[in-house]
């Protein structure tokens, strides 16, 4: 293929794992000369690796060091602190680049859909996770008010995020100190009166979606005891499922180990309870408990109610029943995902020239971080095929960042992010930690400004 007058300009909207993997797939191929703008509404890259993976998962959090290599690629330009759809419209961005890959994820929470869900003391896991990870948009006051009263906690859901929430709330201050949590989060968790945590799963243990690694990690907490009712492990169909699925077999084996535990005075009890469907949250001014219905699992793996009800006391209920995508002004959304065909955005059922999608907003909130790599490669393959077919080619020569700056925008580029990174490392060092996350957007931008003034001076 003959070289074009300039590289193909591609904007990737969202600098989380999906966006970084898409940028990597574009930058590392040699068939089509490209330049990639990796755009994020936050001043920081890495998306859910920074703001979704629990800070006590140090090895998983270290994944961002691997992702950082992509930001350093000569064909990639990180552009943070720019919200597409607000600071710059989708149509405006498309007018300045040759292709756009939307990878902004699915960060909204799913509701339980039960009475009492709106009561104070009921939180979405997305809100709690954003707070303890130091997300700039976290509602610090609201979350800390709820955590300060949380003696009895109920977590609804049996995915990895639900176990993350339970584990973080059950950790001792000494276990959390090495993490990069903001100091105010560490202080609030150290003062929280948590004594009992109950994790509710609507179906049986064989249908739980958490990984065995997450499940086993609960058993290594310094000041917590994991409890499982042996009666929850007697489903007649579980043996057959375990024989067919090694993952199920490993989970059941780990749960069987916990079934032999007894409560230990002075430790936080973490009870994993299955066949338990919340039917309403109790309370008037705030949550006081969760009414739970016992369920069975039918032949299709669905939870079926038995009309057997009981109440689990709760000062805090954390809803962790999944994520959902949100609309981006100017982009179609159907059922929480952007309609697409192999990553090509569909408008009115037809592929839209120069528009692509990858990650959770493409396929829904499923899979692990690494799943996004294959997903991004599929999308990039579609983009490169369109170039080869002549349906996608370079157009104008202007830089959209000039337009943004002309209207007062303050994009954060890679050198600016490095200043933020250095400021977080320095902040951590003041307390003997490797890093402390800066949670406030103004403080993040102040780190950029201070670094720039130092260079100018």
Secondary structure as GFF3:
##gff-version 3
##sequence-region A 1 457
A	DSSP	beta_strand	8	13	.	.	.	ID=ss1
A	DSSP	alpha_helix	17	27	.	.	.	ID=ss2
A	DSSP	beta_strand	34	39	.	.	.	ID=ss3
A	DSSP	alpha_helix	47	51	.	.	.	ID=ss4
A	DSSP	alpha_helix	58	61	.	.	.	ID=ss5
A	DSSP	alpha_helix	63	71	.	.	.	ID=ss6
A	DSSP	beta_strand	76	79	.	.	.	ID=ss7
A	DSSP	alpha_helix	90	96	.	.	.	ID=ss8
A	DSSP	beta_strand	99	102	.	.	.	ID=ss9
A	DSSP	beta_strand	108	109	.	.	.	ID=ss10
A	DSSP	beta_strand	122	124	.	.	.	ID=ss11
A	DSSP	alpha_helix	125	133	.	.	.	ID=ss12
A	DSSP	alpha_helix	140	147	.	.	.	ID=ss13
A	DSSP	beta_strand	152	156	.	.	.	ID=ss14
A	DSSP	alpha_helix	160	170	.	.	.	ID=ss15
A	DSSP	alpha_helix	173	176	.	.	.	ID=ss16
A	DSSP	alpha_helix	183	191	.	.	.	ID=ss17
A	DSSP	beta_strand	196	200	.	.	.	ID=ss18
A	DSSP	three_ten_helix	205	207	.	.	.	ID=ss19
A	DSSP	alpha_helix	212	217	.	.	.	ID=ss20
A	DSSP	three_ten_helix	218	220	.	.	.	ID=ss21
A	DSSP	beta_strand	224	228	.	.	.	ID=ss22
A	DSSP	three_ten_helix	230	233	.	.	.	ID=ss23
A	DSSP	alpha_helix	238	244	.	.	.	ID=ss24
A	DSSP	alpha_helix	246	258	.	.	.	ID=ss25
A	DSSP	beta_strand	268	273	.	.	.	ID=ss26
A	DSSP	beta_strand	276	282	.	.	.	ID=ss27
A	DSSP	beta_strand	289	297	.	.	.	ID=ss28
A	DSSP	beta_strand	303	313	.	.	.	ID=ss29
A	DSSP	beta_strand	316	319	.	.	.	ID=ss30
A	DSSP	beta_strand	323	324	.	.	.	ID=ss31
A	DSSP	beta_strand	340	341	.	.	.	ID=ss32
A	DSSP	beta_strand	344	347	.	.	.	ID=ss33
A	DSSP	beta_strand	350	357	.	.	.	ID=ss34
A	DSSP	alpha_helix	360	363	.	.	.	ID=ss35
A	DSSP	alpha_helix	371	388	.	.	.	ID=ss36
A	DSSP	alpha_helix	400	406	.	.	.	ID=ss37
A	DSSP	alpha_helix	414	429	.	.	.	ID=ss38
A	DSSP	alpha_helix	441	456	.	.	.	ID=ss39
###
